[in-house]
Amino acid sequence: MSLKKINTVLVAAFILFILWFGGEFILSPGTTAPSFGLPSWPSGDGGGFLIIKGIRDVVLALVLGSLLVTGHRRALGWALLVEALAAYGDMTTVLAHHGSVATALGVHGLTGTLMLVNGLLIMRETRTIAAASAPPAPQPA
């Protein structure tokens, strides 16, 4: 299997996972929230923040999906690298608020790391294409 196919399967899995998880936060935030790793959740009007988290995840997945479908592979690699920061931010939030260390590292940290690796693999895959399409450097007279 080629690197491009492996990268495509990995990013498609990320897209589906992020869409599913974000959708769960939108549709049933109260039952999905404990899996995030924080020890307590907002109540009353604060529950809207759970839906905001779901919307953020869905938008992140749609960005990746649109780049994958349109074939903008180098931009897809950059987007994965940048979006990995959201997972690391979630990990840091859980740790800073005395949440589950296992969830922080095993879910958020692992997701961020896998996104980072997938982004770097896509950047490697597209490196030769980008170098081949670059105009030649001007030669001194």
C-alpha positions in Angstrom: 0.0 0.0 0.0 1.4 3.4 -0.9 2.0 6.2 1.5 -0.7 8.3 -0.1 -3.3 5.5 0.5 -2.2 5.0 4.1 -2.4 8.8 4.8 -5.8 9.0 3.1 -7.2 6.1 5.3 -5.8 7.7 8.4 -7.2 11.1 7.7 -10.6 9.7 6.8 -10.6 7.8 10.1 -9.8 11.1 11.9 -12.6 12.9 10.1 -15.1 10.3 10.9 -14.0 10.1 14.6 -14.1 13.9 15.0 -17.5 14.1 13.3 -18.9 11.4 15.5 -17.5 12.8 18.7 -18.5 16.4 17.9 -22.0 15.2 16.9 -22.4 13.4 20.2 -21.5 16.6 22.1 -24.2 18.5 20.1 -26.9 15.8 20.3 -26.4 14.5 23.8 -23.8 16.7 25.7 -24.8 15.5 29.1 -24.1 11.8 28.4 -21.0 12.4 26.3 -19.4 15.0 28.6 -18.0 12.5 31.2 -15.8 10.9 28.5 -13.9 14.1 28.0 -12.0 13.6 31.2 -12.9 16.6 33.4 -14.0 16.0 37.0 -17.1 18.2 36.8 -19.3 19.8 34.2 -21.0 23.2 33.9 -24.6 23.2 35.0 -27.5 25.5 34.2 -26.6 28.0 31.4 -23.0 26.7 31.4 -24.1 23.5 29.6 -24.1 25.4 26.3 -20.3 25.2 26.4 -20.6 21.5 25.8 -22.5 22.1 22.5 -19.8 24.7 21.5 -17.2 22.0 21.9 -19.2 19.8 19.6 -19.6 22.5 17.0 -15.8 23.1 17.2 -15.1 19.5 16.5 -17.6 19.2 13.6 -16.0 22.3 12.0 -12.5 20.9 12.5 -13.6 17.7 10.8 -15.3 19.6 7.9 -12.1 21.5 7.2 -10.1 18.3 6.9 -12.9 16.7 4.9 -13.1 19.6 2.4 -9.3 19.5 1.9 -9.3 15.8 1.4 -12.2 15.8 -1.0 -10.8 18.6 -3.1 -7.3 17.0 -3.3 -5.4 19.8 -1.5 -3.0 17.4 0.1 -0.3 19.8 1.2 -2.9 22.1 2.8 -4.4 19.0 4.4 -1.1 18.2 6.0 -0.8 21.7 7.4 -4.4 21.6 8.7 -3.7 18.4 10.5 -0.6 19.9 12.1 -2.5 23.0 13.2 -5.6 21.0 14.3 -3.5 18.7 16.5 -3.1 21.8 18.7 -6.9 21.5 19.6 -6.3 18.0 20.9 -3.3 19.1 22.9 -5.3 22.0 24.2 -8.0 19.6 25.4 -5.3 17.5 27.0 -3.9 20.5 28.8 -7.3 21.6 29.9 -8.1 18.3 31.4 -4.8 18.1 33.2 -5.0 21.7 34.5 -8.4 21.1 36.0 -7.4 17.9 37.8 -9.2 15.6 35.4 -8.4 12.1 34.4 -4.8 11.8 33.5 -5.5 8.6 31.6 -8.1 10.3 29.5 -5.9 13.4 29.0 -3.0 11.4 27.8 -4.7 8.4 26.3 -7.4 10.2 24.4 -6.5 13.8 23.8 -2.7 13.4 23.8 -2.7 10.3 21.7 -5.2 11.9 19.2 -3.0 15.0 18.9 0.1 12.9 18.4 -1.5 10.7 15.8 -2.8 13.9 14.0 0.7 15.3 14.1 2.3 12.2 12.7 -0.4 11.9 10.0 0.2 15.6 9.1 3.9 15.1 8.9 3.5 12.0 6.7 1.2 14.0 4.3 3.8 16.8 4.2 6.5 14.2 3.4 4.2 12.7 0.7 3.7 16.1 -0.9 7.3 17.3 -0.5 8.5 15.8 -3.8 5.5 17.2 -5.6 6.0 20.7 -4.2 9.7 20.6 -5.1 9.0 19.4 -8.6 6.5 22.2 -9.3 8.7 25.0 -8.0 10.2 27.2 -10.6 14.0 26.9 -11.1 16.1 29.4 -9.2 17.6 32.2 -11.5 21.2 31.7 -12.4 23.7 34.5 -12.1 24.8 36.1 -15.4 
